[in-house]
């Protein structure tokens, strides 16, 4: 333009989100009712998405950094989190879960019967992730595909995270 102004070009973000088929997913035990009467009754997990469904990332000098969160619904506290420079994989979600389990067990918590709710991302449907839930006797719950209301509490945290980027 006349003033020498021009728009900023954004780098293309990596596309890595894949959903597991419905027949490979557990039932939705939460049914959009995000409340708990005690700690470790219900956790929600998510890898925050950008617009268009790609995972949230922070662009750094060394490349993209992705994040995953596990939140206790009772306290609304992030009990597990992880970051990685690698494209989103099972390890990102699993590390966040393992942090949450370790912190709560270190404090003496019994996680038997804990409901762990997430979306259908393949990271959460992996054999290793399912085994980690089984090891602490937690029960998996999954919302429907493409419906942010089915994991609304995790999506609210994602909104706060993205607002701080």
N, C-alpha and C positions, 0 to 999 in steps of 0.2 A: 504494500500500500504506500500511500504518500508519506507516511511517517516511518517507514522501514519496519513496520511490525509484521510478524508472521506467526502462524500457529506453531505450537510445539508438536513434534511427531513423537508418539510413544512407541517404545519397542514392543514388538509382538510378544505376548505372553505364551508360555508353553501350555498346551492343552493336555491334561492328564486324567481327567475325571472319567471313570467308567463305573457303571452300576452293575451289581450282580443280578442275575435273573431272579424273578419272583419266587420260583420254586426252590431256590437255594437260600431263601431268607426266612428267619424266624417270624413269628407273629408280632403284631404291634400290641404290646402289653400296656402301653401308656395311653393310647387313644386321645392324645392332645391334652391330657390332664397332668400338667407339670407341677405336682406338689408332692411333698414328702413330710412325714411326721417325725422323722429322726434322721440323723446322718447315716450315710451308706445304705439308704433304702432305694434311692434312684440316682443314677449317674447318667448324664448325657455326654456324648462324644461327637466331635465333628472336626473336619479339616475345613476351615472357613473358605467359602467360595467367593470369587469375584463375580461380577456381572457375567452372565453367559455360562456360569458353572465351573469355570476353571478355578483351581485352588488359589487361595490368597498367597501372596508372596511379597517379599520386600526385595527390591532390587538393590544390591550392594555392589561394591567394586569387584567382588569376587564372584558375582553371579546372583541367581535367584535364591532366596531363603524361604522355605515353606514352613508352616506351623500346624500343630494339632493340639486340641484341648480336650480334657475330661473335666466335667463340672459336676459337683455334688448339688443336687437340686435343693436339698434342705437348707444348706448354708449359702448357696449360690457362689460357692468358692471354687476356683480352679484347683483341682487336686492333682492333676497331672498335665504336663505340657511337654512339647518337644519341638525342636526346629531342626531343619536339615537343608543342606545345599543341593541334595540330590532330588531329582523329580520324585513326586509323591509316590510312596510305596508302602507296603505293609509295615516296614520298620518304623516309619514316622508315627503312625497310629499306635502301634504296639508299644513303642517306647513311652508314649504319653500314658497309656494304660498301666504299664509296669511301674511308672513313677507313682501313679495314684494308688495302686495296690500296695506298693512298698511303704509309702507314707502312712497310709491308714493302718496297715498291719503293724508297723513300728509303734504306732500309738495304741496298739492293743485291740484294734477293731476286728470283729468277726464279719466277714463279707458274705457269709452264706445267705443266699436268697436275694442279694443285691440285684436290682434290675438295671441292666446296662443298655441304654437306648441310643441308637444312632441311625444314620441314613443307610442306604443300600450300597455305599461305596465298596468296591472290591477289597479295599484295605481292611475293612471291618468284617468282611465275610471270609477272610483267609483262614486256613486250617490253624495256623499258629495263633491268630487272634482268638479264635474260638477255643483253642486249648488253654490259653491264658485265662479266659473267663471261667472255663470249667475247673481249672486248678484252684481258683479261689471260690468256687461254688456259686458264681454269679449266673444270672439268667439273661440271655440276650433278648433284645426287643428291637424291632426295626420298623421305621415308618415307611409310607408308600413312596414310590419313585416320583421325584420331581415335585414334591409337596413340602415346602418349607414349614408349613404349619405343623407337620407331623414331628418336627424336631425344633419347635419354636424357641425353647429356652436356649439351646445351643446357637440358634440363628441370632438371637438377641445379643449373645456374647460376641458373635462374629461381627455384628454391626458396630459394636463398641470398639472392637479391635480394628476394623477397617477405618473407622473414624479417626483413629490415632495414627494411621500410616501417613 
